[in-house]
Amino acid sequence: MTNKGKLKKGATLVELSVVIAVLSIISTMVVSFSIFLSERTKTTVKANDLMQDIVSTKTITKSWVENLTTLDAEFSCQDGVLSASIDQNEYLITLNNKSLCATMPSGQTLSVKLNVITEIRFNKQTNSSGSETIYICKAFYQADNGVEYFAFAINPFVGDIV
């Protein structure tokens, strides 16, 4: 009797090693890609949160300035806090516990929770002739390479921000 008619059953050790190597390469690629997607998602979420914080900060500040400008408020800036006075009443815009709060003459407080912005500072700037004053708002946030900020200008005489 000869072995010519018998079918080969099973795999050789070399064939099994090749299959295991190919599966290892594929699984490594899948894990690496999922890690990449996870990091990309975190970056996208953080960027979206920052954009939302910027829009919210500008919106609250603009509403606050417009409301107080129409009431002929006297604006001032001290220790990074912007305030407005009307008839010896003071109205502030501040960041407390990650909530941006703006007190209004109506007694209402405009408030929004910020996700990324950690600090807000206002600075007064006057042109060289001293005839026009604007306020600069700097909103600080933690970036991958340290603390960064975005800034916008507030012109209370026009009741607008840029």
DSSP file (Angstrom, degrees, kcal/mol; ACC not computed):
  #  RESIDUE AA STRUCTURE BP1 BP2  ACC     N-H-->O    O-->H-N    N-H-->O    O-->H-N    TCO  KAPPA ALPHA  PHI   PSI    X-CA   Y-CA   Z-CA
    1    1 A M              0   0    0      0, 0.0     2,-0.2     0, 0.0     0, 0.0   0.000 360.0 360.0 360.0 139.5    0.0    0.0    0.0
    2    2 A T        -     0   0    0      1,-0.1     3,-0.4     0, 0.0     4,-0.1  -0.708 360.0-132.8-113.2 163.1    1.3    3.5   -0.9
    3    3 A N  S >  S+     0   0    0     -2,-0.2     3,-0.9     1,-0.2    -1,-0.1   0.370  81.7  98.4 -91.1   3.4    0.8    6.9    0.5
    4    4 A K  T 3  S+     0   0    0      1,-0.2    -1,-0.2     3,-0.0     0, 0.0   0.851  82.4  47.2 -64.3 -35.4    0.0    8.6   -2.8
    5    5 A G  T 3  S+     0   0    0     -3,-0.4    -1,-0.2     2,-0.1     2,-0.2   0.546  89.0 104.3 -85.0  -8.1   -3.8    8.5   -2.5
    6    6 A K    <   -     0   0    0     -3,-0.9     2,-0.3    -4,-0.1    -3,-0.0  -0.540  66.8-132.1 -79.1 138.3   -3.9    9.9    1.1
    7    7 A L        -     0   0    0     -2,-0.2     2,-0.4     1,-0.1    -2,-0.1  -0.654  25.8-111.0 -85.5 145.4   -4.9   13.5    1.7
    8    8 A K        -     0   0    0     -2,-0.3     2,-0.4     2,-0.0    -1,-0.1  -0.636  33.3-159.3 -77.3 125.5   -2.8   15.6    4.0
    9    9 A K        +     0   0    0     -2,-0.4     2,-0.1     2,-0.0    -3,-0.0  -0.914  51.1   6.1-110.5 132.9   -4.7   16.4    7.2
   10   10 A G  S    S-     0   0    0     -2,-0.4     2,-0.3     2,-0.0    -2,-0.0  -0.244  84.1 -76.8  93.4 176.6   -3.6   19.3    9.4
   11   11 A A        -     0   0    0     -2,-0.1     2,-0.1     1,-0.0    -2,-0.0  -0.837  37.8-114.7-118.2 153.9   -1.1   22.1    9.0
   12   12 A T     >  -     0   0    0     -2,-0.3     4,-2.1     1,-0.1     5,-0.2  -0.374  31.6-107.9 -80.7 166.9    2.6   22.2    9.3
   13   13 A L  H  > S+     0   0    0      1,-0.2     4,-2.1     2,-0.2     5,-0.1   0.858 119.6  54.1 -62.6 -36.9    4.4   24.2   11.9
   14   14 A V  H  > S+     0   0    0      2,-0.2     4,-2.2     1,-0.2    -1,-0.2   0.918 107.7  49.7 -65.4 -43.9    5.6   26.7    9.3
   15   15 A E  H  > S+     0   0    0      1,-0.2     4,-2.1     2,-0.2    -2,-0.2   0.907 111.4  48.7 -62.9 -42.1    2.0   27.3    8.1
   16   16 A L  H  X S+     0   0    0     -4,-2.1     4,-2.4     1,-0.2    -1,-0.2   0.892 110.2  51.9 -63.4 -39.9    0.8   27.9   11.6
   17   17 A S  H  X S+     0   0    0     -4,-2.1     4,-2.3     2,-0.2    -2,-0.2   0.892 109.2  49.9 -64.0 -40.1    3.7   30.3   12.3
   18   18 A V  H  X S+     0   0    0     -4,-2.2     4,-2.5     2,-0.2    -2,-0.2   0.920 111.1  48.6 -65.4 -43.9    2.9   32.3    9.2
   19   19 A V  H  X S+     0   0    0     -4,-2.1     4,-2.5     1,-0.2    -2,-0.2   0.918 112.3  48.7 -62.4 -44.0   -0.8   32.6   10.1
   20   20 A I  H  X S+     0   0    0     -4,-2.4     4,-2.2     2,-0.2    -1,-0.2   0.901 111.5  50.1 -63.2 -40.9    0.1   33.7   13.7
   21   21 A A  H  X S+     0   0    0     -4,-2.3     4,-2.2     2,-0.2    -2,-0.2   0.919 111.3  48.1 -63.9 -44.1    2.5   36.3   12.3
   22   22 A V  H  X S+     0   0    0     -4,-2.5     4,-2.3     1,-0.2    -2,-0.2   0.920 112.5  48.8 -63.8 -43.6   -0.1   37.7    9.9
   23   23 A L  H  X S+     0   0    0     -4,-2.5     4,-2.6     1,-0.2    -1,-0.2   0.873 109.8  52.9 -63.5 -37.2   -2.7   37.9   12.7
   24   24 A S  H  X S+     0   0    0     -4,-2.2     4,-2.2     2,-0.2    -1,-0.2   0.915 109.8  47.9 -63.7 -43.2   -0.2   39.6   15.0
   25   25 A I  H  X S+     0   0    0     -4,-2.2     4,-2.1     2,-0.2    -2,-0.2   0.928 113.4  47.5 -63.7 -44.9    0.5   42.2   12.4
   26   26 A I  H  X S+     0   0    0     -4,-2.3     4,-2.3     1,-0.2    -2,-0.2   0.918 112.4  48.6 -63.6 -44.0   -3.2   42.8   11.7
   27   27 A S  H  X S+     0   0    0     -4,-2.6     4,-2.4     1,-0.2    -1,-0.2   0.876 110.0  52.4 -66.2 -35.9   -4.0   43.1   15.4
   28   28 A T  H  X S+     0   0    0     -4,-2.2     4,-2.5     2,-0.2    -1,-0.2   0.904 110.2  48.9 -63.8 -41.4   -1.1   45.5   16.0
   29   29 A M  H  X S+     0   0    0     -4,-2.1     4,-2.4     2,-0.2    -2,-0.2   0.906 111.4  49.3 -65.0 -41.2   -2.4   47.7   13.1
   30   30 A V  H  X S+     0   0    0     -4,-2.3     4,-2.2     2,-0.2    -2,-0.2   0.927 113.1  46.3 -64.6 -45.1   -6.0   47.6   14.5
   31   31 A V  H  X S+     0   0    0     -4,-2.4     4,-2.2     2,-0.2    -2,-0.2   0.926 113.3  49.5 -63.9 -44.9   -4.8   48.6   18.1
   32   32 A S  H  X S+     0   0    0     -4,-2.5     4,-2.3     1,-0.2    -1,-0.2   0.908 112.0  48.6 -61.0 -42.2   -2.5   51.4   16.7
   33   33 A F  H  X S+     0   0    0     -4,-2.4     4,-2.6     1,-0.2    -1,-0.2   0.886 110.1  50.8 -66.8 -39.0   -5.4   52.8   14.6
   34   34 A S  H  X S+     0   0    0     -4,-2.2     4,-2.1     2,-0.2    -1,-0.2   0.879 110.4  49.8 -67.9 -36.2   -7.8   52.7   17.5
   35   35 A I  H  X S+     0   0    0     -4,-2.2     4,-2.4     2,-0.2     5,-0.2   0.922 111.0  50.2 -64.7 -43.6   -5.3   54.6   19.7
   36   36 A F  H  X S+     0   0    0     -4,-2.3     4,-2.4     1,-0.2    -2,-0.2   0.929 111.5  47.6 -59.0 -46.9   -4.8   57.1   17.0
   37   37 A L  H  X S+     0   0    0     -4,-2.6     4,-2.5     1,-0.2    -1,-0.2   0.880 110.0  53.1 -63.2 -38.3   -8.6   57.6   16.6
   38   38 A S  H  X S+     0   0    0     -4,-2.1     4,-2.1     2,-0.2    -1,-0.2   0.930 111.9  44.3 -62.9 -46.0   -9.0   57.9   20.4
   39   39 A E  H  X S+     0   0    0     -4,-2.4     4,-2.2     1,-0.2    -2,-0.2   0.893 113.1  51.7 -65.5 -39.7   -6.3   60.7   20.6
   40   40 A R  H  X S+     0   0    0     -4,-2.4     4,-2.4    -5,-0.2    -2,-0.2   0.897 109.0  50.8 -63.9 -40.5   -7.8   62.4   17.5
   41   41 A T  H  X S+     0   0    0     -4,-2.5     4,-2.7     2,-0.2    -2,-0.2   0.916 109.2  50.5 -63.9 -43.7  -11.3   62.4   19.2
   42   42 A K  H  X S+     0   0    0     -4,-2.1     4,-2.4     1,-0.2    -2,-0.2   0.914 111.7  48.4 -60.0 -42.9   -9.9   63.9   22.4
   43   43 A T  H  X S+     0   0    0     -4,-2.2     4,-2.3     2,-0.2    -2,-0.2   0.908 112.4  48.3 -64.5 -42.3   -8.2   66.7   20.4
   44   44 A T  H  X S+     0   0    0     -4,-2.4     4,-2.5     2,-0.2    -2,-0.2   0.907 111.6  49.3 -64.9 -42.7  -11.4   67.4   18.4
   45   45 A V  H  X S+     0   0    0     -4,-2.7     4,-2.7     2,-0.2    -2,-0.2   0.916 111.9  48.8 -63.0 -43.3  -13.6   67.5   21.5
   46   46 A K  H  X S+     0   0    0     -4,-2.4     4,-2.4     2,-0.2    -2,-0.2   0.907 111.8  49.1 -64.4 -41.4  -11.1   69.9   23.2
   47   47 A A  H  X S+     0   0    0     -4,-2.3     4,-2.4     2,-0.2    -2,-0.2   0.907 112.5  48.1 -64.1 -41.6  -11.1   72.1   20.1
   48   48 A N  H  X S+     0   0    0     -4,-2.5     4,-2.3     2,-0.2    -2,-0.2   0.907 111.2  50.3 -65.2 -41.7  -14.9   72.1   20.0
   49   49 A D  H  X S+     0   0    0     -4,-2.7     4,-2.5     2,-0.2    66,-0.3   0.903 110.7  50.1 -62.0 -40.9  -15.1   72.9   23.7
   50   50 A L  H  X S+     0   0    0     -4,-2.4     4,-2.6     2,-0.2    -2,-0.2   0.928 110.4  48.8 -64.1 -44.9  -12.7   75.8   23.3
   51   51 A M  H  X S+     0   0    0     -4,-2.4     4,-2.4     1,-0.2    -1,-0.2   0.900 111.7  49.9 -61.8 -39.8  -14.6   77.2   20.4
   52   52 A Q  H  X S+     0   0    0     -4,-2.3     4,-2.6     2,-0.2    -1,-0.2   0.915 110.8  49.8 -64.1 -42.5  -17.8   76.9   22.4
   53   53 A D  H  X S+     0   0    0     -4,-2.5     4,-2.8     2,-0.2    -2,-0.2   0.904 110.4  50.5 -62.0 -41.9  -16.2   78.7   25.3
   54   54 A I  H  X S+     0   0    0     -4,-2.6     4,-2.5     2,-0.2     5,-0.2   0.943 112.5  45.7 -62.5 -48.0  -14.9   81.5   23.0
   55   55 A V  H  X S+     0   0    0     -4,-2.4     4,-2.5     1,-0.2    -2,-0.2   0.919 114.7  48.3 -61.9 -43.9  -18.4   82.1   21.5
   56   56 A S  H  X S+     0   0    0     -4,-2.6     4,-2.7     2,-0.2     5,-0.3   0.916 111.6  49.6 -63.2 -43.6  -20.0   82.0   25.0
   57   57 A T  H  X S+     0   0    0     -4,-2.8     4,-2.3     1,-0.2     5,-0.2   0.928 114.1  44.8 -62.3 -46.0  -17.5   84.4   26.4
   58   58 A K  H  X S+     0   0    0     -4,-2.5     4,-2.8    -5,-0.2     5,-0.2   0.906 113.7  50.3 -65.3 -40.7  -17.9   86.9   23.6
   59   59 A T  H  X S+     0   0    0     -4,-2.5     4,-2.5    -5,-0.2     5,-0.2   0.939 113.4  43.7 -64.4 -48.0  -21.7   86.6   23.7
   60   60 A I  H  X S+     0   0    0     -4,-2.7     4,-2.5     2,-0.2    -1,-0.2   0.933 116.4  47.8 -63.2 -45.3  -22.0   87.2   27.4
   61   61 A T  H  X S+     0   0    0     -4,-2.3     4,-2.9    -5,-0.3     5,-0.2   0.918 112.1  49.2 -63.1 -43.7  -19.5   90.1   27.3
   62   62 A K  H  X S+     0   0    0     -4,-2.8     4,-2.9    -5,-0.2     5,-0.2   0.927 112.3  47.5 -62.4 -45.4  -21.2   91.7   24.3
   63   63 A S  H  X S+     0   0    0     -4,-2.5     4,-2.3    -5,-0.2    -1,-0.2   0.919 113.9  48.3 -61.1 -43.0  -24.7   91.5   26.0
   64   64 A W  H  X S+     0   0    0     -4,-2.5     4,-2.2    -5,-0.2     5,-0.2   0.938 114.7  44.2 -62.7 -49.1  -23.3   92.9   29.2
   65   65 A V  H  X S+     0   0    0     -4,-2.9     4,-2.7     2,-0.2     5,-0.2   0.925 114.1  49.6 -64.4 -45.6  -21.5   95.8   27.4
   66   66 A E  H  X S+     0   0    0     -4,-2.9     4,-1.8    -5,-0.2    -1,-0.2   0.922 112.2  48.3 -59.6 -44.5  -24.4   96.6   25.2
   67   67 A N  H  X S+     0   0    0     -4,-2.3     4,-0.5    -5,-0.2    -1,-0.2   0.925 116.7  41.3 -62.5 -45.6  -26.8   96.6   28.1
   68   68 A L  H  <>S+     0   0    0     -4,-2.2     5,-1.9     1,-0.2     3,-0.5   0.815 109.7  58.2 -76.2 -29.9  -24.6   98.9   30.3
   69   69 A T  H ><5S+     0   0    0     -4,-2.7     3,-1.8     1,-0.2    -1,-0.2   0.898 101.9  54.9 -65.6 -39.2  -23.6  101.2   27.4
   70   70 A T  H 3<5S+     0   0    0     -4,-1.8    -1,-0.2     1,-0.3    -2,-0.2   0.738 107.3  51.8 -65.7 -20.4  -27.3  102.0   26.8
   71   71 A L  T 3<5S-     0   0    0     -4,-0.5    -1,-0.3    -3,-0.5    -2,-0.2   0.225 116.3-114.9 -99.2  13.6  -27.5  103.1   30.4
   72   72 A D  T < 5 -     0   0    0     -3,-1.8    -3,-0.2     1,-0.1    -2,-0.1   0.901  49.3-177.0  55.1  46.9  -24.4  105.4   30.2
   73   73 A A      < -     0   0    0     -5,-1.9     2,-0.7    83,-0.1    13,-0.2  -0.373  28.1-124.2 -73.1 153.3  -22.4  103.3   32.6
   74   74 A E  E     -A   85   0A   0     11,-2.5    11,-2.4    -2,-0.1     2,-0.3  -0.900  30.3-150.9 -98.2 114.1  -18.9  104.3   33.7
   75   75 A F  E     +A   84   0A   0     -2,-0.7     2,-0.3     9,-0.2     9,-0.2  -0.618  21.4 166.6 -90.9 145.8  -16.5  101.4   32.8
   76   76 A S  E     -A   83   0A   0      7,-2.6     7,-2.8    -2,-0.3     2,-0.4  -0.974  22.5-146.1-150.7 164.0  -13.3  100.7   34.8
   77   77 A C  E     +A   82   0A   0     -2,-0.3     2,-0.3     5,-0.2     5,-0.2  -0.993  21.1 165.0-137.9 127.2  -10.8   97.9   35.1
   78   78 A Q  E >   -A   81   0A   0      3,-2.1     3,-1.9    -2,-0.4    44,-0.1  -0.983  68.9  -6.7-146.1 132.4   -8.9   96.9   38.2
   79   79 A D  T 3  S-     0   0    0     -2,-0.3     3,-0.1     1,-0.3    44,-0.1   0.827 128.2 -55.5  53.7  36.9   -6.9   93.8   39.0
   80   80 A G  T 3  S+     0   0    0     42,-0.3    42,-1.5     1,-0.2     2,-0.5   0.512 112.4 118.3  80.3   4.3   -8.0   92.2   35.8
   81   81 A V  E <   -A   78   0A   0     -3,-1.9    -3,-2.1    40,-0.2     2,-0.5  -0.899  55.1-144.5-108.9 132.3  -11.8   92.6   36.5
   82   82 A L  E     +AB  77  93A   0     11,-0.7    11,-1.6    -2,-0.5     2,-0.3  -0.801  26.5 173.1 -94.0 132.6  -14.0   94.7   34.3
   83   83 A S  E     -AB  76  92A   0     -7,-2.8    -7,-2.6    -2,-0.5     2,-0.4  -0.926  20.5-154.1-136.2 161.8  -16.7   96.7   36.1
   84   84 A A  E     -AB  75  91A   0      7,-2.2     7,-2.9    -2,-0.3     2,-0.4  -0.998  10.9-151.6-136.5 139.8  -19.3   99.3   35.2
   85   85 A S  E     +AB  74  90A   0    -11,-2.4   -11,-2.5    -2,-0.4     2,-0.4  -0.928  15.2 174.1-117.7 136.6  -20.9  101.8   37.6
   86   86 A I  E >  S- B   0  89A   0      3,-2.3     3,-2.0    -2,-0.4   -13,-0.1  -0.963  77.6 -20.1-137.8 119.8  -24.3  103.4   37.4
   87   87 A D  T 3  S-     0   0    0     -2,-0.4     3,-0.1     1,-0.3    -1,-0.0   0.902 127.6 -50.4  48.7  49.8  -25.6  105.6   40.2
   88   88 A Q  T 3  S+     0   0    0      1,-0.2     2,-0.4     0, 0.0    -1,-0.3   0.555 113.1 120.9  66.0  11.3  -23.0  104.2   42.6
   89   89 A N  E <   -B   86   0A   0     -3,-2.0    -3,-2.3     2,-0.0     2,-0.4  -0.887  52.8-147.1-101.9 136.9  -24.1  100.6   41.8
   90   90 A E  E     -B   85   0A   0     -2,-0.4     2,-0.4    -5,-0.2    -5,-0.2  -0.872  10.8-167.4-110.4 135.8  -21.3   98.4   40.5
   91   91 A Y  E     -B   84   0A   0     -7,-2.9    -7,-2.2    -2,-0.4     2,-0.3  -0.980  12.8-165.4-122.8 130.8  -21.8   95.6   37.9
   92   92 A L  E     -B   83   0A   0     -2,-0.4    11,-2.5    -9,-0.2     2,-0.4  -0.748  21.7-151.9-117.5 158.2  -19.0   93.0   37.3
   93   93 A I  E     +BC  82 102A   0    -11,-1.6   -11,-0.7    -2,-0.3     2,-0.3  -0.976  38.7 155.8-125.4 117.9  -18.1   90.4   34.7
   94   94 A T  E     - C   0 101A   0      7,-2.7     7,-3.2    -2,-0.4     2,-0.6  -0.884  43.6-124.6-140.0 164.4  -16.1   87.6   36.4
   95   95 A L  E     + C   0 100A   0     -2,-0.3     2,-0.4     5,-0.2     5,-0.2  -0.963  33.8 171.5-114.2 114.8  -15.0   84.0   36.1
   96   96 A N  E >   - C   0  99A   0      3,-2.8     3,-1.9    -2,-0.6    -2,-0.0  -0.988  68.5 -16.8-127.1 124.4  -15.8   82.0   39.3
   97   97 A N  T 3  S-     0   0    0     -2,-0.4    -1,-0.1     1,-0.3     3,-0.1   0.896 127.7 -52.7  49.7  47.2  -15.5   78.2   39.5
   98   98 A K  T 3  S+     0   0    0      1,-0.2    16,-3.7    20,-0.2     2,-0.5   0.635 115.7 117.0  64.3  16.6  -15.4   77.9   35.6
   99   99 A S  E <   -CD  96 113A   0     -3,-1.9    -3,-2.8    14,-0.2     2,-0.6  -0.969  59.4-143.9-114.5 124.9  -18.6   79.9   35.3
  100  100 A L  E     -CD  95 112A   0     12,-2.7    12,-1.7    -2,-0.5     2,-0.4  -0.775  26.0-173.0 -85.1 122.1  -18.5   83.3   33.5
  101  101 A C  E     -CD  94 111A   0     -7,-3.2    -7,-2.7    -2,-0.6     2,-0.4  -0.956  15.0-174.5-124.4 135.6  -20.9   85.6   35.4
  102  102 A A  E     -CD  93 110A   0      8,-2.7     8,-2.8    -2,-0.4     2,-0.3  -0.977  17.3-144.4-129.6 118.2  -22.1   89.1   34.4
  103  103 A T  E     - D   0 109A   0    -11,-2.5     6,-0.2    -2,-0.4     5,-0.1  -0.642  18.0-157.0 -83.8 138.1  -24.3   91.0   36.8
  104  104 A M    >   -     0   0    0      4,-2.3     3,-2.0    -2,-0.3   -12,-0.1  -0.796  27.6-117.4-114.4 154.0  -26.9   93.2   35.1
  105  105 A P  T 3  S+     0   0    0      0, 0.0    -1,-0.1     0, 0.0    -2,-0.0   0.766 112.6  66.1 -59.8 -25.1  -28.7   96.3   36.4
  106  106 A S  T 3  S-     0   0    0      2,-0.1     3,-0.1     1,-0.1    -3,-0.0   0.580 119.7-109.1 -72.9  -7.2  -32.0   94.4   36.1
  107  107 A G  S <  S+     0   0    0     -3,-2.0     2,-0.1     1,-0.4    -1,-0.1   0.243  81.3 127.2  94.9 -12.8  -30.8   92.2   38.9
  108  108 A Q        -     0   0    0     -5,-0.1    -4,-2.3     1,-0.0     2,-0.5  -0.467  50.8-145.9 -75.3 148.3  -30.4   89.3   36.4
  109  109 A T  E     -D  103   0A   0     -6,-0.2     2,-0.5    -2,-0.1    -6,-0.2  -0.977   4.8-147.0-117.4 121.5  -27.1   87.5   36.2
  110  110 A L  E     +D  102   0A   0     -8,-2.8    -8,-2.7    -2,-0.5     2,-0.4  -0.737  30.9 172.7 -81.9 131.1  -25.9   86.2   32.8
  111  111 A S  E     +D  101   0A   0     -2,-0.5     2,-0.3   -10,-0.2   -10,-0.2  -0.999  18.5 175.2-145.8 143.3  -24.0   83.0   33.4
  112  112 A V  E     -D  100   0A   0    -12,-1.7   -12,-2.7    -2,-0.4     2,-0.4  -0.986  30.1-123.8-147.5 138.7  -22.4   80.2   31.4
  113  113 A K  E     -D   99   0A   0     -2,-0.3     2,-0.4   -14,-0.2   -14,-0.2  -0.691  27.0-150.3 -81.7 128.3  -20.3   77.2   32.4
  114  114 A L        -     0   0    0    -16,-3.7   -64,-0.1    -2,-0.4   -65,-0.0  -0.819  12.1-168.2-102.4 140.8  -16.9   77.1   30.6
  115  115 A N  S    S+     0   0    0     -2,-0.4    -1,-0.1   -66,-0.3   -65,-0.1   0.819  82.4  15.2 -95.0 -36.0  -15.2   73.8   29.9
  116  116 A V  S    S+     0   0    0    -67,-0.3    26,-0.6   -66,-0.1     2,-0.2   0.769  97.5  93.4-113.5 -38.0  -11.7   74.8   28.8
  117  117 A I  E     +E  141   0B   0     24,-0.2    24,-0.3     1,-0.1    -3,-0.1  -0.421  43.2 178.0 -67.5 130.5  -11.1   78.5   29.8
  118  118 A T  E     +     0   0B   0     22,-2.8     2,-0.3     1,-0.3   -20,-0.2   0.636  61.8  16.9-108.2 -19.9   -9.4   78.7   33.2
  119  119 A E  E     -E  140   0B   0     21,-1.2    21,-3.1   -21,-0.1     2,-0.4  -0.991  54.5-161.1-155.7 144.8   -8.9   82.4   33.7
  120  120 A I  E     -E  139   0B   0     -2,-0.3     2,-0.4    19,-0.2   -25,-0.2  -0.998  13.3-179.6-129.9 130.4  -10.2   85.7   32.2
  121  121 A R  E     -E  138   0B   0     17,-2.5    17,-3.0    -2,-0.4     2,-0.4  -0.986  12.3-153.7-130.0 140.3   -8.4   89.0   32.6
  122  122 A F  E     -E  137   0B   0    -42,-1.5     2,-0.4    -2,-0.4   -42,-0.3  -0.904  10.0-169.8-111.6 141.9   -9.4   92.5   31.4
  123  123 A N  E     -E  136   0B   0     13,-2.1    13,-3.1    -2,-0.4     2,-0.4  -0.991  18.5-131.2-131.1 140.1   -6.9   95.3   30.7
  124  124 A K  E     -E  135   0B   0     -2,-0.4     2,-0.4    11,-0.2    11,-0.2  -0.732  24.3-174.3 -88.8 135.1   -7.6   98.9   29.9
  125  125 A Q  E     -E  134   0B   0      9,-3.0     9,-3.0    -2,-0.4     2,-0.4  -0.998   4.4-168.8-133.2 132.5   -5.8  100.4   26.9
  126  126 A T  E     -E  133   0B   0     -2,-0.4     7,-0.2     7,-0.2    -2,-0.0  -0.925  26.4-114.0-117.9 141.8   -5.9  104.1   25.9
  127  127 A N    >   -     0   0    0      5,-2.2     3,-1.6    -2,-0.4     5,-0.1  -0.180  41.1 -93.8 -68.6 170.9   -4.7  105.5   22.6
  128  128 A S  T 3  S+     0   0    0      1,-0.3    -1,-0.1     2,-0.1    -2,-0.0   0.782 126.3  49.1 -61.5 -29.7   -1.7  107.8   22.6
  129  129 A S  T 3  S-     0   0    0      3,-0.1    -1,-0.3     1,-0.0    -2,-0.0   0.616 106.1-127.7 -84.7 -10.9   -3.8  111.0   22.8
  130  130 A G  S <  S+     0   0    0     -3,-1.6    -2,-0.1     2,-0.2     3,-0.1   0.589  78.3 114.6  78.7   9.8   -5.8  109.6   25.7
  131  131 A S        +     0   0    0      1,-0.2     2,-0.4    -5,-0.0    -3,-0.1   0.709  70.0  42.7 -88.4 -20.0   -9.1  110.3   23.9
  132  132 A E        -     0   0    0     -5,-0.1    -5,-2.2     2,-0.0     2,-0.4  -0.989  63.0-166.3-134.5 133.8  -10.3  106.8   23.4
  133  133 A T  E     +E  126   0B   0     -2,-0.4    24,-0.3    -7,-0.2     2,-0.3  -0.946   8.2 175.9-118.5 134.9  -10.3  103.8   25.8
  134  134 A I  E     -E  125   0B   0     -9,-3.0    -9,-3.0    -2,-0.4     2,-0.4  -0.895  22.1-133.5-127.1 163.5  -10.8  100.2   25.0
  135  135 A Y  E     -EF 124 154B   0     19,-2.5    19,-3.1    -2,-0.3     2,-0.5  -0.961  11.7-146.9-119.2 136.3  -10.7   97.1   27.1
  136  136 A I  E     -EF 123 153B   0    -13,-3.1   -13,-2.1    -2,-0.4     2,-0.6  -0.893   7.7-155.4-104.4 127.1   -8.9   93.9   26.1
  137  137 A C  E     -EF 122 152B   0     15,-3.0    15,-1.8    -2,-0.5     2,-0.5  -0.903   8.2-169.2-101.5 124.1  -10.3   90.6   27.3
  138  138 A K  E     -EF 121 151B   0    -17,-3.0   -17,-2.5    -2,-0.6     2,-0.6  -0.968   2.2-166.0-114.2 122.5   -7.8   87.8   27.5
  139  139 A A  E     -EF 120 150B   0     11,-2.7    11,-1.8    -2,-0.5     2,-0.3  -0.940  12.3-152.8-110.7 118.1   -9.2   84.3   28.1
  140  140 A F  E     +EF 119 149B   0    -21,-3.1   -22,-2.8    -2,-0.6   -21,-1.2  -0.649  17.9 170.8 -96.6 145.4   -6.6   81.7   29.1
  141  141 A Y  E     -EF 117 148B   0      7,-2.8     7,-2.7    -2,-0.3     2,-0.6  -0.975  38.4-101.3-147.8 158.4   -6.7   78.0   28.5
  142  142 A Q  E     - F   0 147B   0    -26,-0.6     5,-0.2    -2,-0.3     2,-0.2  -0.739  41.6-176.2 -86.1 117.1   -4.4   75.0   28.9
  143  143 A A  E >   - F   0 146B   0      3,-3.1     3,-1.5    -2,-0.6     0, 0.0  -0.547  43.0 -97.6-102.8 173.9   -3.0   73.9   25.5
  144  144 A D  T 3  S+     0   0    0      1,-0.3     3,-0.1    -2,-0.2    -1,-0.0   0.835 124.6  41.1 -61.3 -32.9   -0.7   71.0   24.7
  145  145 A N  T 3  S-     0   0    0      1,-0.3    -1,-0.3     0, 0.0     2,-0.3   0.071 129.0 -71.7-105.9  24.1    2.4   73.1   24.9
  146  146 A G  E <  S-F  143   0B   0     -3,-1.5    -3,-3.1     2,-0.0     2,-0.4  -0.774  80.4 -22.1 124.1-166.7    1.4   75.3   27.9
  147  147 A V  E     +F  142   0B   0     -2,-0.3     2,-0.3    -5,-0.2    -5,-0.2  -0.666  61.4 171.9 -84.3 131.0   -1.0   78.1   28.7
  148  148 A E  E     -F  141   0B   0     -7,-2.7    -7,-2.8    -2,-0.4     2,-0.3  -0.799  11.7-157.2-127.6 172.3   -2.3   80.1   25.8
  149  149 A Y  E     -F  140   0B   0     -2,-0.3     2,-0.3    -9,-0.2    -9,-0.2  -0.983  11.7-144.7-146.9 158.6   -5.0   82.8   25.4
  150  150 A F  E     -F  139   0B   0    -11,-1.8   -11,-2.7    -2,-0.3     2,-0.3  -0.909  24.2-159.2-116.6 155.3   -7.3   84.4   22.9
  151  151 A A  E     -F  138   0B   0     -2,-0.3     2,-0.3   -13,-0.2   -13,-0.2  -0.955  13.9-179.4-135.9 151.5   -8.1   88.0   23.1
  152  152 A F  E     -F  137   0B   0    -15,-1.8   -15,-3.0    -2,-0.3     2,-0.3  -0.983  25.9-118.9-145.5 156.7  -10.8   90.4   21.9
  153  153 A A  E     -F  136   0B   0     -2,-0.3     9,-2.8   -17,-0.2     2,-0.5  -0.719  16.4-155.3 -99.9 145.7  -11.3   94.2   22.3
  154  154 A I  E     -FG 135 161B   0    -19,-3.1   -19,-2.5    -2,-0.3     7,-0.2  -0.981   3.9-167.8-120.3 124.7  -14.3   95.8   24.0
  155  155 A N  E >>> - G   0 160B   0      5,-3.0     4,-1.9    -2,-0.5     5,-1.8  -0.867   3.8-176.6-111.9  96.7  -15.3   99.3   23.0
  156  156 A P  T 345S+     0   0    0      0, 0.0    -1,-0.1     0, 0.0   -83,-0.1   0.706  79.2  64.4 -68.9 -18.3  -17.8  100.5   25.6
  157  157 A F  T 345S+     0   0    0    -24,-0.3   -23,-0.1     1,-0.2    -2,-0.0   0.778 115.5  30.3 -75.2 -24.2  -18.4  103.8   23.9
  158  158 A V  T <45S-     0   0    0     -3,-1.1    -1,-0.2     2,-0.2     3,-0.1   0.632 106.7-126.1-102.0 -21.6  -19.8  102.0   20.9
  159  159 A G  T  <5S+     0   0    0     -4,-1.9     2,-0.3     1,-0.3   -93,-0.1   0.859  70.5 111.2  78.0  37.4  -21.2   99.1   22.9
  160  160 A D  E   < -G  155   0B   0     -5,-1.8    -5,-3.0   -95,-0.1     2,-0.3  -0.914  55.0-142.8-140.6 162.9  -19.4   96.5   20.8
  161  161 A I  E      G  154   0B   0     -2,-0.3    -7,-0.2    -7,-0.2   -99,-0.0  -0.944 360.0 360.0-125.0 151.1  -16.6   93.9   20.9
  162  162 A V              0   0    0     -9,-2.8    -8,-0.2    -2,-0.3    -1,-0.1   0.300 360.0 360.0-134.2 360.0  -14.2   93.0   18.1
